């Protein structure tokens, strides 16, 4: 063995090196220990530590129930159950089982419904909510609340304002429910407007489930994210808004066109209104004028349509 083997540090590493030398080069264990500078008694040592499977299992059970307890408190609980174990040994087992209490980070979030969501089989079974933002020509920012029925893909609400609080969201939801019926579930992200006490109390009073997607997982709210992409690509990025009133007017017209004239690839190239009427028409559905208006006030003077050669095609000003 002309090659020099580096000095090992831990007994386990030395045992592994001695075993490798004996098997690979055919030397005796005594010779391998001399080369590696390892004690033969340490190499021949066999662990006599008990299995502790029952103790580990009980420790995991207690840690699952008491998630914010450290090993000291868990040690007290075990002692109350008659389990006698050294606190240093318990700390070692606690670390090997990876039961350390994680430090909390970020703000407290509402959990809502965390069970897997089922695919909606009819209208009003699940609504998705989200916010978009845009700017006026003078640089002022405004926000848009979008609500979509995940089954029919209908846009139920497009409300624009400089500020949209949780109470304003409830007001818009109540307006939609008044003409469409109550949904079984609402899905949203973890925005502060949607996780406040106002929304939680409203859900409890209305007996509506509210599902919050996992933070950083917008794909869990794919229907509204797809809708947001279409809205931003077809209207927001193509239009300059002078005032918030003009933005409300254009959003209401685009919403009406999206529901009644724009073919949807996910619905077999039907419009959302056609698909809703053919599959499961909603009760208390009003006339087209009520669907067109929405909750926000409309502009007094309408914008002139340009470049449209079809009666049902809505021309969006750029």
C-alpha positions as CSV (number, residue, x, y, z in Angstrom):
1,X,0.0,0.0,0.0
2,X,2.2,2.8,-1.3
3,X,-0.7,5.3,-1.1
4,X,-1.1,7.3,2.2
5,X,-4.6,7.2,3.6
6,X,-5.6,10.5,5.3
7,X,-6.2,10.5,9.0
8,X,-9.9,9.8,9.9
9,X,-11.7,11.8,12.6
10,X,-14.8,9.9,13.7
11,X,-14.8,6.3,14.9
12,X,-17.4,5.4,12.3
13,X,-15.2,6.8,9.5
14,X,-12.2,4.8,10.8
15,X,-14.3,1.6,10.9
16,X,-15.3,2.2,7.3
17,X,-11.7,2.9,6.2
18,X,-10.4,-0.3,8.0
19,X,-13.1,-2.4,6.4
20,X,-12.3,-1.0,3.0
21,X,-8.6,-1.7,3.4
22,X,-9.2,-5.2,4.5
23,X,-11.6,-6.0,1.6
24,X,-9.8,-4.2,-1.2
25,X,-6.1,-4.8,-0.4
26,X,-6.4,-8.1,1.5
27,X,-4.4,-6.9,4.5
28,X,-5.1,-8.0,8.1
29,X,-7.2,-5.9,10.4
30,X,-4.1,-5.2,12.6
31,X,-2.2,-3.9,9.6
32,X,-5.0,-1.7,8.5
33,X,-5.4,-0.3,12.0
34,X,-1.7,0.5,12.1
35,X,-1.8,2.3,8.8
36,X,-5.0,4.3,9.6
37,X,-3.8,4.9,13.2
38,X,-7.0,3.5,14.6
39,X,-7.4,1.7,17.9
40,X,-8.4,-2.0,17.4
41,X,-10.7,-1.9,20.3
42,X,-12.6,1.0,18.8
43,X,-12.7,-0.8,15.4
44,X,-14.1,-4.0,17.0
45,X,-16.7,-2.2,19.1
46,X,-20.3,-3.2,18.4
47,X,-23.0,-0.8,19.5
48,X,-25.2,-2.1,22.3
49,X,-27.6,0.8,22.3
50,X,-31.3,-0.3,22.8
51,X,-33.7,0.0,20.0
52,X,-36.0,2.6,21.7
53,X,-38.7,2.1,19.0
54,X,-41.6,2.4,21.5
55,X,-40.1,5.5,23.1
56,X,-39.5,7.1,19.6
57,X,-43.1,6.3,18.6
58,X,-44.5,7.8,21.7
59,X,-42.3,10.9,21.4
60,X,-43.5,11.4,17.8
61,X,-47.1,11.1,18.9
62,X,-46.7,13.7,21.6
63,X,-44.9,16.1,19.3
64,X,-47.6,15.7,16.7
65,X,-50.3,16.8,19.3
66,X,-48.1,19.4,21.0
67,X,-46.4,20.9,18.0
68,X,-45.1,24.0,19.9
69,X,-43.6,21.9,22.8
70,X,-39.8,21.4,23.0
71,X,-38.1,18.3,24.3
72,X,-38.1,19.6,28.0
73,X,-41.9,19.8,28.1
74,X,-42.2,16.5,26.2
75,X,-39.9,15.0,28.8
76,X,-42.3,16.1,31.6
77,X,-45.2,14.6,29.7
78,X,-43.4,11.3,29.4
79,X,-42.5,11.2,33.0
80,X,-46.1,11.7,33.9
81,X,-46.9,8.6,31.9
82,X,-44.3,6.6,33.9
83,X,-41.6,6.6,31.2
84,X,-38.1,7.0,32.8
85,X,-35.6,8.4,30.4
86,X,-32.5,10.6,30.8
87,X,-33.1,14.1,29.5
88,X,-29.9,14.0,27.5
89,X,-31.0,10.8,25.8
90,X,-34.4,12.3,25.1
91,X,-32.8,15.3,23.5
92,X,-30.8,13.1,21.2
93,X,-33.8,11.1,20.2
94,X,-35.8,14.4,19.8
95,X,-33.1,15.6,17.3
96,X,-32.8,12.4,15.4
97,X,-36.5,12.3,14.8
98,X,-36.4,15.9,13.6
99,X,-39.0,17.2,15.9
100,X,-37.4,20.6,16.6
101,X,-39.9,23.4,16.9
102,X,-39.8,25.6,13.8
103,X,-39.5,29.3,14.4
104,X,-42.5,31.1,13.1
105,X,-42.0,33.5,10.2
106,X,-44.3,36.0,8.6
107,X,-47.7,37.0,9.7
108,X,-50.5,34.8,10.9
109,X,-52.7,33.7,8.0
110,X,-56.3,32.4,8.0
111,X,-56.3,28.8,7.0
112,X,-59.9,28.4,5.8
113,X,-60.7,25.1,4.1
114,X,-57.6,23.0,3.5
115,X,-59.3,19.8,2.2
116,X,-58.7,19.0,-1.5
117,X,-61.0,20.9,-3.7
118,X,-63.4,18.9,-6.0
119,X,-64.0,19.9,-9.6
120,X,-67.2,21.9,-9.8
121,X,-70.1,20.1,-11.5
122,X,-72.4,23.1,-11.8
123,X,-72.8,26.8,-11.6
124,X,-72.4,28.5,-8.2
125,X,-70.5,25.6,-6.7
126,X,-67.2,27.5,-6.6
127,X,-66.3,31.1,-7.3
128,X,-62.7,32.4,-7.6
129,X,-61.6,35.9,-6.5
130,X,-58.5,37.9,-7.1
131,X,-57.2,41.5,-7.4
132,X,-55.5,43.2,-10.3
133,X,-53.9,46.6,-10.4
134,X,-53.4,49.3,-13.1
135,X,-52.6,53.0,-13.4
136,X,-54.4,56.0,-14.8
137,X,-52.7,58.4,-17.2
138,X,-51.8,60.7,-14.3
139,X,-50.0,58.0,-12.5
140,X,-52.6,57.2,-9.9
141,X,-53.0,53.5,-9.2
142,X,-56.3,51.7,-8.9
143,X,-57.3,48.1,-8.1
144,X,-59.8,45.7,-9.8
145,X,-61.7,43.0,-8.0
146,X,-62.5,40.0,-10.3
147,X,-64.9,37.2,-9.5
148,X,-65.3,34.2,-11.8
149,X,-67.5,31.1,-11.7
150,X,-65.1,28.2,-12.1
151,X,-67.7,26.0,-13.9
152,X,-69.3,28.3,-16.4
153,X,-66.2,30.6,-16.6
154,X,-68.5,33.6,-16.4
155,X,-67.1,36.9,-15.1
156,X,-69.5,37.8,-12.2
157,X,-67.8,41.0,-11.1
158,X,-65.2,43.5,-12.3
159,X,-65.1,46.4,-9.7
160,X,-62.5,49.1,-10.0
161,X,-61.6,51.6,-7.3
162,X,-58.6,53.2,-5.7
163,X,-59.1,51.1,-2.5
164,X,-60.9,47.8,-2.1
165,X,-61.2,46.7,1.5
166,X,-62.7,43.5,2.9
167,X,-66.0,45.2,3.6
168,X,-66.1,46.4,0.0
169,X,-65.5,42.8,-1.2
170,X,-68.4,41.6,0.9
171,X,-70.6,44.3,-0.6
172,X,-69.7,43.2,-4.1
173,X,-70.3,39.6,-3.2
174,X,-73.7,40.4,-1.7
175,X,-74.6,42.2,-4.9
176,X,-73.7,39.2,-7.1
177,X,-75.5,36.8,-4.7
178,X,-78.7,39.0,-5.0
179,X,-79.2,38.1,-8.7
180,X,-77.3,34.8,-9.0
181,X,-77.6,32.8,-5.8
182,X,-75.1,31.9,-3.1
183,X,-72.0,29.9,-3.9
184,X,-71.0,26.8,-2.0
185,X,-67.3,27.8,-1.9
186,X,-65.0,30.8,-2.7
187,X,-61.4,30.4,-3.5
188,X,-58.8,33.2,-3.2
189,X,-55.2,33.9,-2.2
190,X,-54.0,35.1,1.2
191,X,-54.3,38.9,0.6
192,X,-55.1,41.0,3.6
193,X,-58.4,42.1,2.3
194,X,-59.5,38.4,2.0
195,X,-58.2,37.1,5.3
196,X,-59.5,39.7,7.6
197,X,-62.2,39.2,10.3
198,X,-64.9,40.8,8.0
199,X,-64.6,38.0,5.5
200,X,-64.3,35.3,8.1
201,X,-67.5,36.5,9.9
202,X,-69.3,36.9,6.6
203,X,-68.5,33.3,5.6
204,X,-69.6,32.0,9.0
205,X,-72.9,33.9,8.8
206,X,-73.5,32.8,5.2
207,X,-72.3,29.2,5.7
208,X,-70.0,29.5,2.8
209,X,-66.7,27.7,2.7
210,X,-63.6,29.8,1.9
211,X,-60.6,28.0,0.5
212,X,-57.2,29.9,0.7
213,X,-54.6,28.6,-1.7
214,X,-51.1,27.9,-0.4
215,X,-48.8,31.0,-0.3
216,X,-46.8,31.2,-3.5
217,X,-49.0,28.7,-5.4
218,X,-51.1,30.7,-7.8
219,X,-51.6,27.6,-9.9
220,X,-54.0,26.4,-7.2
221,X,-56.3,29.2,-8.4
222,X,-55.8,28.6,-12.0
223,X,-59.3,29.7,-13.3
224,X,-59.0,33.3,-12.0
225,X,-55.3,33.5,-13.0
226,X,-56.2,32.5,-16.6
227,X,-59.0,35.1,-16.6
228,X,-56.6,37.8,-15.2
229,X,-54.2,37.0,-18.1
230,X,-56.9,37.5,-20.7
231,X,-58.1,40.7,-19.1
232,X,-54.7,42.2,-18.9
233,X,-53.7,41.2,-22.4
234,X,-56.9,42.2,-24.1
235,X,-57.9,45.3,-22.2
236,X,-55.5,46.7,-19.5
237,X,-52.4,46.5,-21.7
238,X,-54.2,48.0,-24.7
239,X,-56.1,50.9,-23.1
240,X,-55.1,54.2,-21.4
241,X,-57.6,55.2,-18.7
242,X,-58.0,58.9,-18.0
243,X,-60.3,58.6,-15.0
244,X,-61.5,55.9,-12.7
245,X,-65.0,56.4,-14.2
246,X,-63.7,55.6,-17.6
247,X,-62.0,52.5,-16.3
248,X,-65.2,51.3,-14.7
249,X,-67.1,51.9,-18.0
250,X,-64.5,50.0,-20.1
251,X,-64.3,47.1,-17.6
252,X,-68.1,46.7,-17.7
253,X,-68.2,46.7,-21.5
254,X,-65.3,44.2,-21.6
255,X,-67.1,42.0,-19.0
256,X,-70.3,42.0,-21.1
257,X,-68.3,41.1,-24.2
258,X,-66.4,38.3,-22.4
259,X,-69.6,36.7,-21.1
260,X,-71.7,37.0,-24.3
261,X,-69.5,37.3,-27.4
262,X,-66.0,36.0,-26.7
263,X,-65.7,32.2,-27.5
264,X,-63.9,30.3,-24.8
265,X,-61.6,27.4,-25.8
266,X,-62.2,25.5,-22.5
267,X,-65.9,25.5,-23.2
268,X,-65.8,24.1,-26.7
269,X,-65.6,27.6,-28.2
270,X,-68.9,28.6,-26.6
271,X,-69.3,31.8,-24.8
272,X,-69.7,31.5,-21.0
273,X,-73.3,32.6,-21.2
274,X,-74.1,30.0,-23.9
275,X,-72.4,27.3,-21.8
276,X,-74.3,28.3,-18.7
277,X,-77.6,28.3,-20.5
278,X,-77.0,24.9,-22.1
279,X,-75.6,23.1,-19.0
280,X,-77.2,24.5,-15.8
281,X,-78.8,27.8,-16.1
282,X,-78.7,29.8,-12.9
283,X,-82.0,30.8,-11.3
284,X,-82.9,34.5,-10.9
285,X,-80.7,35.4,-13.9
286,X,-81.6,39.0,-14.8
287,X,-81.7,40.6,-18.2
288,X,-78.7,41.6,-20.1
289,X,-78.9,45.2,-18.9
290,X,-78.5,44.1,-15.3
291,X,-75.5,41.9,-16.1
292,X,-73.9,44.8,-18.0
293,X,-74.1,47.4,-15.3
294,X,-72.3,45.7,-12.3
295,X,-71.9,47.3,-8.9
296,X,-69.8,50.3,-9.8
297,X,-71.4,53.4,-11.3
298,X,-71.2,53.7,-15.0
299,X,-69.8,56.7,-16.9
300,X,-72.4,59.3,-18.0
301,X,-71.0,59.6,-21.5
302,X,-70.3,56.3,-23.4
303,X,-67.1,55.9,-25.4
304,X,-67.5,55.7,-29.2
305,X,-66.9,52.2,-30.8
306,X,-64.4,52.2,-33.6
307,X,-63.3,49.6,-36.1
308,X,-66.2,47.1,-35.6
309,X,-67.8,45.5,-38.6
310,X,-70.0,43.0,-36.6
311,X,-72.9,44.0,-34.4
312,X,-71.9,41.6,-31.6
313,X,-68.2,42.5,-31.6
314,X,-67.1,45.0,-28.9
315,X,-64.5,47.5,-29.9
316,X,-62.0,48.2,-27.1
317,X,-60.4,51.6,-27.4
318,X,-56.6,51.6,-27.3
